[in-house]
Each structure stands twice: as C-alpha cells, then as structure tokens.
Amino acid sequence: MANSFGHLFRITTWGESHGGGVGVVVDGCPPRLPLTEADIQPDLDRRRPGQSKIVSPRKESDTVQILSGTFEGKTLGTPISMWVRNEDARPEAYSEMAAKFRPSHADYTYQAKFGIRAWPGGGRTSARETVGRVAAGAIAKKLLRERYGVEVLAYVQQVQRIVATVDPERVKAKDIESNIVRCPDPAAAQRMIRLIEKMRRAGDTVGGIVEGVARGVPPGWGEPVFDRLEADLAKAMLSLPASKGFDTGSGFGGILLTGTQHNDPFRAKGGQVYTTSNRSGGIQGGISNGETIYFRVAFKPVATIMHDQDTVNVQLKNTTLKARGRHDPCVLPRAVPIVEAMTALVLLDHALRQQAQCGPAKG
C-alpha cells in the first residue's frame, strides 16, 4: 500500500533506478478517453535526465509503452499499465555505496527498515521512481483539461536566494518552457542557471522552491476534515524525493497580516461567487472555492555531493565517503513536471469523488 496513491483514481508505481525499468499501474481511469503514448511522452521528456547542462547527464530516452488498459486508442476503464525501460544504468559507479551510507540520503533508513536495499542508484529512493508518477499524471492532466477545463502548471520560483517575480494568475506554459531552468522570469532564470552551473562545477548542489498552479477548478472539490484538498496536496508534494516543505496561498507569510488584511472578500456577479483577493490560495475549509489554487514546495539540495563527507558503513564503523555517479546539481528543473503530475492526480481524484458523492460541482 505504501507504493499506491489516490482513491477513485489510484496509481501504484514500481521499479528501481538501476533495475530493468520503472512504471505505473493506473486504476480508476474513466473509459473512452482517447489515449496513446503520444499523450504521455511530452511530460516524460520534460522529466528525463540528460536534457540540459544543469541536470544529471544520465542518458535515458524514457520512452513509454502502454501495456494494458487501452484498445484502438481509447481507455477501457480497466487498469492501465505503463513502463519505461532503463537504458543507461551504471551500477558500478555506486559500488562504494554498497558498504557506506550517503549522508542525508535514504541509504541508512532503508537499510534500517528492511535490512536490505538496492544500492545501485539508490534503488527505489531515487527520483527515477517519479517516471511512473509523471506518466500517470499526464493522463490526469488530459482528463482535467478536456473534461473539466482545468489547467495545471508549475515553475521554478526560487533557487537558493534568487527569487523570481511570477503572477500565478497569468503565467503561461510557453514562458515556463522558454529556458532550461523552467522559470518564467527571464532575468531571474539566467541568474539561476549560472548558480546551478557553478554548483555543478564545484561538485555541490543547491535547492529552492517550485510553485504549483491550478486554474479553472470549480468550487466544491475537496473534503472536510481529514481529506482536505490542501492536505492531500501537501501529502502528494511531501512524498516527492528531496521535498522538505509545503505551503499554500499566503502560507507562512500570512502570519504577518491581521485578519482584516488577510481575509478574501466575497462578491457575486452573474450568479457566480468570486473573491476580490486570493490569499486563501483557492481553498477554504479544505474545499476549492473557484479561485486559482496555488502553493509552493521547498526542495533541499541534492544529498549526493562530490566531496568527502563523514559517514558510517554497514558494520556501523566511522568512515568517509566521496560520492560518484551522475546526479542533479539541482532537482528543481526536473521537479516541475513532477509537481504538475502530483497536482493533477490529487485534483482528478477529488473531481471523481465530488461527482460520485454530489454530482457535478456547481459554480
């Protein structure tokens, strides 16, 4: 169960970084949705390694195959299985890590939990696991876009101390994809790229923030109490490798305001309710209010660095480790499509739950 996510639209990912491949099973996809590999591949291309000078140089085409759940180019309503072959595994680069734990990585905790681990590439702790999430998320994004009119986007909002100026209400996909760091603020993007290149040359890493946006979500999606929409988004984002924090709407910045300053006034026009500000981030009481949903995810610097570090080995003896292999100096550019995927999975699941319980949401 720990490898599955969602309720009515449910995914289970599988595979290890240096095994035969990675993939996902999607259960609960509505039938008769036109779907081929061409609908999935663009998002996997945005996630794959080797796509630019500021990401891992591992060479993977990440070519997806749909193994089940479709017929004559349409979904059947049965489980959809998809897989991507691992083409450029180099387990020999990780041989020293078979006996030593990387600091701040999951090597030690997986060993402590299971008593065994797939040490090449970190096995299932590797971000390569997210291939399945992105493939499933592409289906969710298509359904949200075509059946509900919902657009899901994400972009790099901050790298270390470099902060972009972006309006989540107006940002466009073409602006996000206009540069290799996926920041729609051109001036900030160039500074970010230079910083990430500097970290790569130094054998070090850097973190930052990805902002997620969902526009067109109708009022009524979400659940009270435990399955609040923002709670499910938080779980989705904090399940991502290297994620360390989540906030939505005004987030932690809201503590600097008074209630008078923070509240979003309601108005009505043409039978529709709207708010004149959006510090709630499109969610109130765990349920969407019809405004744009926006949130931020903080990602730490990648734990695997090319410097000598103190650690322990599998015999629990003190030692040192200088990592080798191919790693991202910053996860943020490749995290953008992953954040989009997880956002879409949460929203589609709640759309189906709303429809099942209450019928189509009304504005």
Stockholm file with secondary structure:
# STOCKHOLM 1.0

chainA/1-363         MANSFGHLFRITTWGESHGGGVGVVVDGCPPRLPLTEADIQPDLDRRRPGQSKIVSPRKESDTVQILSGTFEGKTLGTPISMWVRNEDARPEAYSEMAAKFRPSHADYTYQAKFGIRAWPGGGRTSARETVGRVAAGAIAKKLLRERYGVEVLAYVQQVQRIVATVDPERVKAKDIESNIVRCPDPAAAQRMIRLIEKMRRAGDTVGGIVEGVARGVPPGWGEPVFDRLEADLAKAMLSLPASKGFDTGSGFGGILLTGTQHNDPFRAKGGQVYTTSNRSGGIQGGISNGETIYFRVAFKPVATIMHDQDTVNVQLKNTTLKARGRHDPCVLPRAVPIVEAMTALVLLDHALRQQAQCGPAKG
#=GR chainA/1-363 SS CTTEECSSSEEEEEECTTSSEEEEEEECCCTTCBCCHHHHHHHHHHHCTTSSTTSCCCCCCCCEEEEESEETTEECSSCEEEEEECCCCCGGGGGGGGTBCCTTSSHHHHHHHHSCCCCGGGGGGSGGGHHHHHHHHHHHHHHIIIIICCEEEEEEEEETTEECCCCTTTCCHHHHTTSTTCCSCHHHHHHHHHHHHHHHHTTCCCCEEEEEEEESCCTTCBCSGGGCHHHHHHHHHHTSTTEEEEEETTGGGGGGSCHHHHCCCEEEETTEEEESCCTTTTEETTEECSSCEEEEEEECCCSCCSSCEEEEBTTCCEEEECCCSCCCSCSHHHHHHHHHHHHHHHHHHHHHHHHHHHSSCCC
#=GC SS_cons         CTTEECSSSEEEEEECTTSSEEEEEEECCCTTCBCCHHHHHHHHHHHCTTSSTTSCCCCCCCCEEEEESEETTEECSSCEEEEEECCCCCGGGGGGGGTBCCTTSSHHHHHHHHSCCCCGGGGGGSGGGHHHHHHHHHHHHHHIIIIICCEEEEEEEEETTEECCCCTTTCCHHHHTTSTTCCSCHHHHHHHHHHHHHHHHTTCCCCEEEEEEEESCCTTCBCSGGGCHHHHHHHHHHTSTTEEEEEETTGGGGGGSCHHHHCCCEEEETTEEEESCCTTTTEETTEECSSCEEEEEEECCCSCCSSCEEEEBTTCCEEEECCCSCCCSCSHHHHHHHHHHHHHHHHHHHHHHHHHHHSSCCC
//
